[in-house]
Amino acid sequence: MMNAHQPSLQLGVIGNCAYNALIDERGRIVWCCLPRFDGDPVFNGLLDPSENGAFWAFEMEDFARSEQQYEPNTAVLRTRLYDSRGQGIEITDFAPRFFNRGRTFRPLSLVRRVNVLGGSPRVRVVLRPRFDWGRARPVVTQGSTHIRYVGPGATVRLNSDAPLSYVLSEDYFVFDRPMNFILGPDETLLTGIEDTARGFEQETIAYWRNWSRALSLPLEWQDAVIRAAITLKLSLFEDTGAIIAAMTTSIPEAPHSGRNWDYRYCWLRDAFFVVRALNSISEVATMEEYLRWLTNVIVRSGGGHIQPLYGIGQEEKLPEAILGHLPGYRGMGPVRVGNQAQEHFQHDVYGNIVLGVAQAFHDQRLLRRAGRAEFGFLEAVGEQAFRVYDQPDAGMWELRTRARIHTSSALMSWAACDRLAKVAATLGLPDRMHYWRERADVIRGRILTESWSEERGAFAESFGGRDLDASALLMAEVNIIDPRDPRFVSTVDALERSLCDGPYMRRYEASDDFGKPETAFNICTFWRIDALARIGRKQQAREIFEVMLASRNRLGLLSEDTHPVTGEMWGNFPQTYSMVGLINAAVRLSAPWDTVI
């Protein structure tokens, strides 16, 4: 049995597109960055579970067990704690989000409501925020109904109708009535604490239920798709439109691997996959928000180099540093802040940009469809894609010490030219359509010739190479080749022989900067599922999908990686790539609605 305070990824997530928080099985908030996704973790217990760590818990005397579930179709989480006599409390956690006065209300406030389920349980409130990545303890001051935690350059305020003396002393006391806790900016509430918390809960539940109700769901696996969709929505930083790859930093990809990275930034590749997955279930608002952010990136690039990732406020410089004072997840440091990949040349980025924008030219539901002005900016991106498609780069897996002409990068450059040709046709620009079609054909010809390895009977990871890479499965997904083409079928077979551990799939077979990957990369497993369905092996695809559904945590969330032997989750969490895979696989594999109606 895992030590009670040993971190795991059995976590729930709450958020409101302004901030997120991660909550463990016992209702402890162990991760929450403020005031932005990539900010200082006010609660960092996920990376430091020691007495020096920062967390917020309701600790029950004589604790016996816990239960946890989401309010259906919402981002509101309920945790029940019971003692050995069956006495219990229910903690309701959420980040307020709803429409108010014609706009979306998403304050930097974290609401925790505690109700008594039975008896007279004794509970203590342990609220220990920290600042400057845990290095600074706050100065604490008390008011009549609030406590202020003052740190260097930041202050958070707890408004509560609980006995503040017990909160400050961290003593056990009898919970004999409902209590409300609102942690947020150092501001006075406009209404009473209980009225505010109750109203926020009701409005937030109504918002998420209406949002989920508008999704176009597959017949099967609806709960999994809804949870994945909500999680992806919570990865949108609505202020700018950026979409983060994950909510955490430095969760190792495998035990003691040193593969610890900061994913709290916007990768253009990951964001495209998020947008497309949500589009597939008719949630196009996220795409509209993301296009605001992406347009800024495109315009400011001036048709030149574009980084594979940026900060959520378009920050170009994300210098990577190691925080040696933090032990890291289960003591498996290092803890990294920033990401060196911002320095990389990853040439698939241009295709991911065009793919991410393309629907905006065709979809008549959008409040503001893209037109000729946007096409002009996008053509500059396409020109860059064509210039670099056959140049060595770090590839989509961000290899730090090896450059090749990666098939996946050339593939996305082809996709950029191909989609520009289709957009030109929609805009009634035949000359531009032919221009981009010719360029797409040039790249396609080279990929199908130079990436093919007769020795391996498969498309290799680079021009003239022999090593295999799961990203070759994207060839069918972006429609450069018919999935029934014998060369693609042969590639799927070769990848299964070389990269699969049963149902799970690793990224590549060649050693990288840290050796050979140990864990399976979840998105690759989902690419395999998609490829198998496309080539007609739908039953095999369904069997693997069921394994991936069982690999989720109890609340339906996935991290980046799965250990093929232990089944344990590793890597940053929750990983947008993985949640995208859940949606795509369900949509691809589900029986149609007309089988039951």
N, C-alpha and C positions, 0 to 999 in steps of 0.2 A: 504494500500500500504506500502510495506517495505521501511524503511528509505533508502535513496540513498546509504549510506555508511554502512548499516547493512550487515554484511557478509551473504552470502547464498552459497549453493552448485550449483548454476547456473553458473558453471565454465567450461571453456575449458582448455585443457592441451596441451602444446607443450613440445617437448623434443627430444633428439637425442641418448638416451642410455648412456649418460654421466651425464646429469642433466635434470630436469624437471621444468616447471613453470606453475602456475595456473593463469588464466586470467578471470576476471568477465565480466558481461554483458556490462559494459561500457569500456571495454578494459584496465582495471586496472590490473596490475600484483600484486597479493596479496599473492603469496607464491612462493618462489624459494630458494632452499637450494644449497649452493656451498661450496666446490668444488664437493661434492658427494650428493647422494640422502638423506643420513642421516646426512648431515652437518649443519652448521649454516644457518638459513634462512636469506639471505640478504634482502628478502622482506617477511614480516611476518604479513601483514595487515589482513590476514584471522583470526589470533588469537589476533590481536590488531588493531582495526579500528580507534583508537583515533589519535590525532595529533602526538602522540609519536610512532605510528606504522610506518612500512616501506612498501612503495608501489611505483609503477611507473604508473602514469596516464597521459593521454592527456585529459584535462578538457576543454570542450567546453563552451564558454559563451552562456547563454540563451539556455542551453541544453533542447531538447525536447524528443528525442527518440533514440534508438539504435537497430541495427540488428547485428546478428553474425552467421557465418557459417564457416565450414571448406572448404577449397579447396577440391573438391571431391577426395576421395581415398588417402588423404595425412594427415600429421600432421601439416599443415600450416593453421593458423587460421586468418580469416578476420573479423574485427569489424567495423561497420559503425556507426558514430555518427552524428546526425542532430540537428540543432538548430530550433527555432520556425519559422524561415523564410525559412526553407528547405535547408539551406546551410549545407554542410557536408564534412566529411573526412572519409577516409578508412584507418584503421590500419592493416597492415599485420604483423603477429607475427610468428616467427619460430625459431627453433634451427637447425643450419646447420647440415646436415647429407647426405653424398654422397661418392661415390668411387673416390679416387684421388691417382694416382701413385701406384695402386695396393693394396690400403688399404682403410678402411672406415675412412673418415674424420669426426670427431665429436668434434669440439672444444667447450670449455666452453664459447661460445659466444651466446648472445641473440640478435637477429636482429629484429628491429621494423622499418618498412617502412610506411610512412604516405603520402597518396595522397589526393589531393583536389577533391571532387566530384562535387562541384558547388559553385559559389559565392565567397565571401571573409570571410570565418569563422574566428572568433577570438578564439584562443586556447592557453592554457598555459600548459607547460610541468612541471609536478611535479615528480621529480626523487629523492626519499629519501631512499637510501639504509641504512641499519644499520648492525652492527656487534655484536657478542657476545649476540645473542638472543635478540637484540633490546636495549641492555644496553649501547652500544657504538655508538655515532655519529661519522661519519668519518670526518677527516680533508680533506678539499676540495681545490684542486689546479687546475689551468687552463693553458692549452697550446693553440696553435693556432687553432687546430681543435679537441681538446680533453679536457675532464675533468677527473681528478683523484680523487677517493674517497678512502682515506687511512684510514684503520682501524687497530686495534691491530692484527698484524699477517696476515693481508690480505689487498689487494688493488684491486679495480675494476676500469676499465677505460671505459669511454664513448667516442667513436669516432663518430662525427656527423658533417653533413654539415648544421645543423640548426644554427641560431644565438645563440651562447653559452651564451651571456649576458642575454638573455631572459630565457634560461634554468636555469641559476644560480639564477636569481631573482624571478623565478616562475611567471613572469608577462604574461598577455594575449598579444598576438600579432597576426597579420593576417598571416594565412597560405596561401601563394600565389604561392606555388610551391611544388613539391614533396620533402620530407626530409627523411633522413636516420639516424638511431640511432643503433649503435653496442656497446653493453655493454659486456665486457669480461675481460680477463687478461690484465695486464698493459704492453701491447706490441704494437709496431707500426705496422700499417697495411702495407702489401706489395704492395697494389694497392690503388687507390682512394676509398673514402668512398662509393660513389654511385655505382661505378663499382663492388666493393666487395659485397655490399648488394644485388645488382641486380643479380650478378652471383651466389651468395649463394642461392638466392630464386629459380632461375631457376633450379639449380642442385638439390636442396632439393625436389622440386616438382617432378622432373623426377625420383629421387630415390624412393620416396614413391609410385608413380604411377606404377613403375615397380615392386616394392615389392608387392603391392596389386594385380597386374595382375597375379602374380604367385600363388595366393591362390586358393585352390579348394573349391569353394563356393557352398552352397546349392542353390536351385532354388529360394526359397522364403527368404525374409528378408535380402537380400544381403547387403544393406547399414548398417544395424545394425551389421551384422557380421564383415564387414570391419572395422567399427569404433571400435568395441570391440577388434579385432585383433591388430589394430594399438596401441590401449591403452595398451594392454598386452605387446606388443613389447617395448613400452616406459618404462615399468616397469623392463626391463632387464638392469642391470648395466654391460655393455659389457666388461669393463676392467677386471672383475673377473668372470663374468658369473652368479652372484647372481641375484635373482628375488625378488623384494620387494612386500610386501602384499598390500601396498597402499603408496601414495606419501605424506601423511600428518600425523600429530600427533594431538591427543587430540580433535578431533571432536566428541562430545558425541554421544553415541549410541541412546540416547533418551534425550529429554529436561531435563536439571537439574538432570541428572541421576548419575553423577560422574563416569560413565563408559567411561573414557577418556584414550585412550591408544596410544602409539607410534608404528605405523605400518611400519616404514621406514626401516625394516630389512627383512631378508630372512627366512621365515618359510618354512621348508622342505615340510610340508603338502600343503601349498598354492602353492608353486613352482611346485610341481608335477601336480596339477590340471591345472596350466597355461600351462605347457609343453604338457599335454595330449590334452587340447583344441586346441592349435596351431597345434599339430601333426594331429588332425582330419581334418584340412583344409590344410594340406600339407605344413605347415611352420615348418620345422624340424631344421632350423639353431639355433633357440632359445634353443632347447633341447641340441644341440651340445655345445653351449656356457655354458649352465647350468651344463652340465656334467663335464666340467672343474672345476667348483667351487665345485660341489658335490664330485668329486673324491678326492679332497684335504681333505674334511671333513671326508670321509670314511677312507682314509689311515691313517690320523692322529688319528682317534679314536681307532685304533688297535683292533677292534672287541669288544670294550667296550661301555660304555654309550655315546649316542649322544644326544645333546640338541635339543629341538624342533625348535629352531631358532638360527641364528648367525648374526653378522654384515655382511655387504656386502663385507668386506675384511676378512671374517672368524673370526672376533672378537668374542671371547667367552664371555667376560664380557661386559654386557650391563646394568650397574647399573641404576636403576630407580630413577629419581629425579623429584621433583616438582619445577617449575619456578614460584614463587609467584608474580613476578613483571608483568607478562602478564595476562590480564583479561580473555583470552580464547575466544573461538568461541561464539559470542553473549553474552559475559560476563559469560559464563558457564564453569569456570575452573573446576578442575585444569588443567594446562598445564604440561604434563609429557614428559620427555626425557629419553630414555632407556626403557627397558621392563623386569620386574621381571620374566616373563615366561621363560627366559633363564635358570633359576634355576630349572624349573619343570622337573619332570619325566613324559613324555607323550609317552606312549609306541607305539602309532600308527606311530611314526616317522620312525621306521625301515621298516614297510611296504611301507610307502610313498617313502622311498629311493629306494627300489627294484622296485616299480612300476614306479618311475621316470626314472630308468635306463633300464628297461627291453626291451623297443623297440630298444635300441641301439644294441642288440644282434640279432635282427630279420630283421632290415631294411637295405636293400642293397643300398639305396640311399646315406647313410652317407659317408662322406669323410673318417671317421675312425670308423669302426664298433668295438664294444666291443668283446673281445675274452676270452680265458681261463684265462689270467692274471687278467682281470677285474672280471671274475666270481669268482676267488679265494677271492678277496676283498669283493665281494658281499655276498659270503657264510658266511663270518664272521658276516656280518650284520644280515643274516638270523638266525645264531645261537643265537645272542642276542635277536632277535624277539621271538624265541621259548622259550628262558629262561624266558622272562618276560610277555608272553601273558596272564598269569593268575595271575598277580601281580597287586595290586592297583596302580592307577596313577591319575594324575590331569585331564586326558581325553582331548579330542580335543578342548573342550571349555575352557580349562585352568582354571579350578576351583581352587581358591587359598586356600580354607579352607576345602576341602572335597576330600577324595581319595576313589575310588572304583575300582573294576575290570570292567572297562568299555567295553561294547560290541564293540564299535567302535575301541578301541585299539586292542582287540583280533581279530577283523575282519581284521585289517590291518596286524597283525602278520600272520594270515592265508594267506593273499594275498602275503606276502613276501615268504612264503614257497611254495605256489602254483606256483608263477611265477618263482622261482628258479628251480622247477621241469621242467617247460616248457623250460627254458633257457638251462638246462642240456641236454634235449632231442635235442634241436637245435644244441648244441655243440657235440653231439654224445657221451654223458657220461651217459650210462644207470644206472650205480651204483648210481651216484649222483641223477639221476632222481628219482629212487625208494626211496632213502634216504629222499629227500624233499617231495615226495608225501606222504610218511608215516606220516611225521610231519604235513603236511597240513591236512591230514585226522583226526589226533588226535584233532587238534584245531577246525576243522569244527564240529566234533561230540560234543565237549563241548559247542560251541556257540549255536548250534541248540537245545541243551538240556537245558543248564543252563541260557540262555538269554530269553528263552520263558516264558511268564507269562500267565498261564491259566486264572487267574483273569481278566487280561486286554485283553486277546485274541490277544496278540501282542508280538513282541520281545522288551524287555525292555532295558533301557539304561545301565544296569549292570547285571552281573551274580547274579541270585537270587533276582533281584530287581523287582519293579512294576512301577516305574516312566517311562514316555515315552520321547523319544528323537528323533529328526528328523534324526539324523545320522544313524538310523536303515535303512533308505531308501538306504544307500550305499550298503546294502547287495546284492541287485540286480545289482547295477552298477559294483561291482567287481566280480560278477558271483559266489558267494558262494551258491546262491539259485536260482531256476527257478522263475522268476517274477510271473508266473501263479500259483505257489505253494499256496495253500489256506492259509498257515500261513503268507506268505508275503502279500497277498491281504488283509487279516484280519488286518495286521499291518498298511497298508496304510489307511484302514478305521478308525482304532483307532486313528492314528495320525491326521487325518483330523478332527475328533470329538474333540480332546483335544488341538491341537496346532494351528488350523487355524482360522484366522479372515477373513472370506470370502476367497478371492484368496491368501491371504498372510499367511505365516507360520512362527511361532516362533521356536526357537531352542529346547527348552525343557520346561516342565511344573513345575518342582521343583524349589523352590526358590534357589538363589545362594547367593554369598557374598553381593549382592546389592538388594536382593529381587527378585521378579518375573520380567522377561523381559517384557518391554512395547511395543517395536517395533518388527516388523517382520524382520527376518534375510534373506536377499535376496537369498543367496545360498541355503537355506533350501526350499524356494519356488521353485527354479529351480530343486532341487532334487525331489520335489513332482511332478513337470511337467514330469521329466524323468520317474519316477516310474509309473505315470498314463499312459504314452504312452506305457511303457513296458507291462502293464497288460491289455492293450486293450482299455483304456478310452482316446483315442487320441483326440476326440472332446473337452472333458473337459480340457485336457492338453493345447490344442490350445487356448482356451478361457482364461485360466490363463496366458499363455504366452503373449497374447495381452495386458493384464493388466500390466504385467511387462514391456513391451515395452513402454506403455504409462507412466510408472513410471520413465522413464529416464528423465534427464534434456533435454533442448532444443537441445543440441549438441550430444545426444545419449549416455551419460555417467551415470553410477550408482555409488552410495556410498555403504556402507555396509548394511544399514538398511532402511526400509521404514515404516513410521508411518501408521498403518492400517486405521486410521480415517481421518487424514489430507492429507495423501498421500505424505507428505514431506520427503525428503531424510535426513538421519542422519548417523553418523558414518564416519569413515575415507574414503577419496576420492582420486581418483577413486579407488574402491576396486577391486582387481584382481579377487577374488572369484566371484563377481557379473558379471563381464565382461565374465568370463569363462562360467557362467550359460547361458548368452545370446547366446554364440556360441553353446554350447552343445544342448540347446533346439531347436535352429534353425536347426541344423544338424539332430536332432532326428525327428522333426516334419515336415520338409519341404516335399512337393511333389517332386518326382524324376524328374530329367531333361528330362527323356524320355516322360514325359507328354506333353512337348511343342516342342520337336525337333524330 
